[in-house]
Every structure is written in C-alpha cells, then in structure tokens.
C-alpha cells in the first residue's frame, strides 16, 4: 500500500499540473487589439525552395486578467472563446474574442468535493459547458462539469478499477469519456499505460490496448531519458510519451490520441473504443519533439520544436496532416532570443481560413494571443 501511495503522490505532484510556466501576469488596461505591424515584422516574404511556408502575424489580442502565476495548457471552443487554466488558484478563466474575461470556472466551488489538490486538462463543448479533470485529496479521479457561466453543475468519478492517474481525456458527444494515463500494476508494483472508455456515470466500459504501450513502458522501465526522469527517482513511473501527449475530438467523431514520440504516433479511436487507425507524423529531424497538437476542419496540426520552451529553442515547425495522416502542409515559425516569436504555446487552430493562435507574454509581462496565418 505505502509503495503505490508514495508513487501516486509523486506522479500527481509533478505530472498533473501540466504547467506551461510559473510567473505573474497582469493586464489592467482595456482589452486591446494590435495589428501585426505594431508587434513584429513578418518573416521573409518568399521561403527558399523546399523550406516550410512561414507564418506571419495578423493580430494580437491582449487578455484582461487578474494576476496568474501558474498557467496550464490553454484551449478554445468552437465559437472562438479562449480558456486559460491557473493551477495555483484551481481555476479556468474564459475570455471572449476581444480578450475580455467573461467567466471563471472554480474547482473549489464544488459542494461534492471538500478539498481539491490539483486540476488537470479540460474540454469545452459546443454549447459552452466545460468538463475538467480534477484530483481531490483522495484516490478519486473526477471530472467536474460546469455551466457556461462558470457555475458548478455536477461531478463524475472516473472509476478505472484501481488506483490511477488520468493525464488526458475527451468528452464524447454521446456523454461518454475517453481517457489515458497511468494505472497502478499490483504485480509489477509500478504505474503503467492505461487507456479506457468510461460511461457518462464514470464506470469503465472498455480498456484499450494500444500498439505502442509495451514499447513505451519498456523504455521507461529501462530509464530511457526520452521517456522518464530515470531510475531511482521517486517519480520514475511517469512516462513522458503519455503525460506529454495530446487528445482531441475530430470533426469525424473519432478521438485523436497523440503519443509524445518522434515520429509522433497518433491513434484514431472511435466513440465506442475501436482503434480505427494508427499513423505517424514525422518532423524530418530526430532531435525535434512534440510541442502540441490541435484538430480542426478535418486536419491535425502538430507542433515540433528543437529544444524545450523555457530553455533554448532553436527551431519550431508545424506539420499539418489530414485525419488519415497524409501530409497537407509544413509551416515554419520565426525565432527570437531562443523561443518562437509568436508565443510559448499553440492555443487554437482553425481551418478555412487557416489560422494558428499562440499564447505569449509581452515584455511588460502581459498575456496576449497572437493570431497568425500562412504567408
């Protein structure tokens, strides 16, 4: 018992927050829209033959927000609203297309759960409701449902039949959930890969066996630095291929699950839990790692970077493929002072017109959204 309790605590403490960065950002000025010319000169107009098409900045939107100290993975909904998690305050802030904050979703507002330790990923529905992974001060793994105005609605406990840590999830239109993460293996006395379909009441309907699970678990157990912090670490059960992955709902109704590998591995999974197909997205350079994924309009955009944000990023590109993995386009991002000029994280992606929205800090520590398009 004590062994998996300690391992669980370590995994939750390090993998759960999905923190992009920890810093304080404020913007007390009115919501502001800035043209590209006022922010950043575009990259060269004509890329070299065979080089990726360059993205160019079209608009910058300042976010009106109270101080935020620990930001999680951002996202958008179908109507263009922007969502930004704050792991310190256990909240998600919702902004409209003008950058005005219009709602706050508070994990500690639930009357059903007395104490919440951490918050995880979230998903916004077409009608504005928000589902959020929540980690109470217990072994329960819950999904909170909020109304579009930010008020708490209900709780669903995801019961995987044992102690587990969900890293990624999607709310399926049928009311079910698909989630992936780490589950305690009593025989091996460690956490291993787990993916399952859950009903609307949280009961496990089906466990999925993914083709790469044995490989990524073996590499982690061997201490491969691409997959883990290494043997002897209290949180060595964390598998980066899982925790740094992505999961999105496609326009075709399938869920697209990305494993953090090079080439990136993507599974198309039906709402019923069938593996429809598996394909890879190759960045063309073994030193590049996945920096995010977004799905829109029958296309998948995968960000690859050389180096890690917060350190020294030498290169960043976006590979766009269709829902079967066929190449559509490759886009390059200009670099400034060791990071992508447009921002630290791909927040939103839309198709027709093709736009990529990035979250970024300004020099005066304000949060902005940079909206870019191909040249």
N, C-alpha and C positions, 0 to 999 in steps of 0.2 A: 504493500500500500504506500509506504513512505517513498519508495523509489519513483513511482509514477506521479505522486503528488509533487515532488521536487521538480521532476522533468516538466510537468504541466505548467507549474509556476514560471519556470524559465522560459518556456516557449511563449506563453501569453505575454510575459513582460517584455520580450524582445520582438516577437513577430506580429503580435496583434495590432499595435497602433498604426502600422503602415504609414509611418510619418515621413512626409516629404522633407521637412526641415523644421527646426525649432528656432523661433525668432519672434519678435514682436512687430506687428504691422498695424498701422492706424491710418485712417483717412477721414478727417473731419470735414473736408471740403465737399461741395456739392458733387454729385455724380458727373463725370466728365468724359467726353468722347474726344479723342485726339486723332488727327489724321496721321497717316504714315510719315509724311514729310517732317512732322514735328518730332517724331520719335527716332527714326532710324532710316538711313539711306538704304535703298534696296540693293541686293547683290547685283553682280554684273548682269547686264540685260540678256546676253547670249551665252549660255553654258557651252563649254567645249564639247566637241563631238563625243558621244558616248557617256558624258557626265550626267549626273542626276539633274533634273529640272529644279531650278531654285524656287523656293517660296519667297514671297515678298509681303511685307506688312501692309495691311489695308486700313486697319483701325485699332485703336487702343481704348479700352473701357476701364476707367478707374472704379474700384469697388469701395462703396461706402460701408465701412465695417468698424466695429469696436476692436480693441487690441486682440490679436490672435497670436498665440505663442507656439502652437504645435499643430501644423497642418497635415491632414491626411490626403489621400488620393481624391481629387476633385471629379466632378461629373456634370452632365447636362441632362435635361429632359427633352422631349420631342418638340416643345414649344420654345426652346431656347433659354429657359431659366438655367441658372448656374448654381451648383451646390458645393459648399466648401466645409469639410469636417474640421473640428477643433478637438483634438484628443485630450487636451488639458481640461476643457470645460464640458466634455462629453456632449457636444452639440454639433448640429449641421446648420449652417447658415444658407438661406436661399436668396438669390439675387435675380432681379428681372434683367431684361436686355439693356437697360440703362445703367446697370450697376447698383441699383437701389436694393437694399436688404428688405425683403417682403415677408419673411417668415424665419422662425428658428425652431428646430426640432431638438428637443432636450431628452436625452436618455434617462436622466434622473427625475423626469416628471411622471414616470410610471408608478401608479399605485400598487402594481402587481409585483414589483421587484424592489426590495428595500435598499439594496446597495449595488451599484454598477461599478465594476473595476475598470473596464475598457470598452471602447466601441470599435467596431470593425467596418467592413465595406457596407455600401448602401446601394439601393436601386430605386429610381423614381419611375412611377408608372405614367401612362399617357394622361390620366386624369388628375395627376398632381400628388397622389399619395406616395409615401416614402416607406420602404422597407429597409431595416437596418440590423446588421449583426450586432449583438450585444453580449458582453461577457460579464455576468453577475458575479458576486462574491461567493461562488459555489461552483459545482461541476456542471451546472446547466449551461446550455448554449442556446440562446434565444434569438428570435427575430422580432423586433418591435415594428408595429405598423402605425404610422402617423397620418392624420388627415392633412390635406394640402395647406391648411393654415398653420401647421406645426403642432397642433394639439395631439396628444397621445390617444390612440384608438384601441389597440389590443396587443397581445403577446402570443407568440407561438414558440414552443420549446422544440428544438430540433433534436430528436432522440435517435442517435446512431447506434444504440445498443451497447454503449460503453463510453469510457472517457475519451473525449476527442476535442480537437481544435479546428473549427472551420476557418479557412483563410479567405475563400471566395465563394460567392453564391449569386444566384439569379432567381428572381421571382418570375415563374412561368405564368402566362395569361390564364391557364387552366386553374390557377390557385396553388399549384404545387411548387416545390423549390428544388433546384439542383445546387448542390454544394460540394466543395472539395477542400481537403485539408489533411490533417494528421490524426490518426486514431491509435490509441494505446493497444499494443500487441502484448498480451499477458505471457505468451510463450517466449517471445524474443526479449521481453522486458524493455521495449523501446516503442517510440511512435513510428508508424509507417504511413504510406499514402492511403488516402481514403476518399472515395467519390460516391455520392449517393443521391437518389431521388427521394424526396420527402413529400408526404401528403400535406394538404392545407392545414391539418391539425398537428403536423410535426412528426408523425410516425414515419419510420423508414419503409419505403415501398420497395426499393431495389438498390443493391450495391453494385457499382460498375467496376469492371476490371479493365484498366487501360493498358494498352500495349507497352508503354514505356515505364510503368510503375516499378517493375522488378529492377530495371536498369538504374533508374534514378535513386532507388532505395539502396541498391548495392554500392553505387558511387558514394552516397552519403556515409554509409557504414564504413567504407574504406578511408574516409576522411578527405575525399577529393575537395579541394578548396573552391571548386566551381559550384558545389552543392551544399557545403556546410562550413561552419567555423572551425571544424576539426575535432578529432578525438580528444577526450579529456575535458572538453568544455561542458559546462552544465547544460547548455542549450544545444548540444550537438545533434539532437533529434530534429532540429529544424532543417527542412530540405528546401533550399532556395528555388529549386525547379518548381516547387508547389507554391511557396509563400510569396514569391516574386512574380507569379504568373498573373493571368487575367482571365475573366469570364464575362462574356457579353451575350445578350439576346440578339439574334439576327432577324431581319425582316421576313425570312422564310419560316420563322417559328422555331428553328433549331437554336441550341445554345452552342457558342463557340468558346472552347476552353483552351487557353494557351499555356503550355509548359515553358518555363524560362530556360531555354536551351539554345544552342547555336548549331545548326539551323533551328529556328523556333518551331516547335511542334504544336499543331492546332488540331483539336478534335471537334467535329460537328456531331452534336448529341441531340437526338430527338426529344420532344417533351415527355415521351414515355421511357426514356433512358436507353434507347438503342444507339450504338455507335454508327452513325451514318457514314462517316469517312474520317480519315486521318491524312493530313498533308503537312508539308513543311514550308517555311518561308526562309530562304537563305539570303543573308545580307551580303554575301560575297567576300566576307573577311572574318576569319575565325576569332579575331580579337574584339569584335563587336558583341554587345549584349543587349537584350531586350530592355527598352525603357518605357514600354506602354503599348496598349492596343485599344483601338476603337472600331466600332462596326456601324455602318450607315449605308443605306441605299444599295444593298447587295454587294457592298465592298468592305474589306477589312484593312485598316491601316495599322501597321506595326512599326513602332519607333525602335531604332537601333542606335546605340552610341558606343564610342570607344572611350573608356574611362567612366567614372561614376560622378553623378551630379554632387556637388559639394567638394569635389576634389579638382581634377583637371580633365575636362572633357575635350578630346582632340577632334572628334568628328561626330556628327549626328545626321542620320538619314531617316526617311520614312518610306517603307515599302508598302505599296497598295496592291492587294490581290482581290480576286473575286471570291465568292463563297466556296469555290472548289479549289482554291489555291493558285489559280492561274494569274500570272503577273499582269498588272494593269499599268502601274507607273512607279517610278522611284523619284523621291524629292530630296534635295539637299537643304540643310539649314546653315546659314552663316554662323560663324563662331566669334565670340567676343570675350577676351580675358578668361579663357578656359571654360566657357559654358556656351550653350546655344543662345544666340542673341534674342530669340523670341520668348524664351522662358524655360523654367525648370521642369515643366510637366505638360504633356498633351492633355488638355482638359476636355475638349469636344471635337467632334469630326462630323462634317455634313457633306453630302454629295448632291451635285446639281443645284447650285454651284458648289464646286469642291472647295471647302474651307477647313482650315485647321486652327483651333483656338488653343493658345498656350497660357498657362498661369505663370506670372512672373512678379518679381519685386522691382520697384524703381530704386534709384539711388537714394531717395529720401525715405525708403522703407515703406512704401505704399504698395498695396496689392493691385495688380492690373491684369486684364485679359487682353492678349494680343491676338487679333484675328488676321490670319494670313491666307493667301491664295497662291496658286502656281502663277509664274510669270507668263 
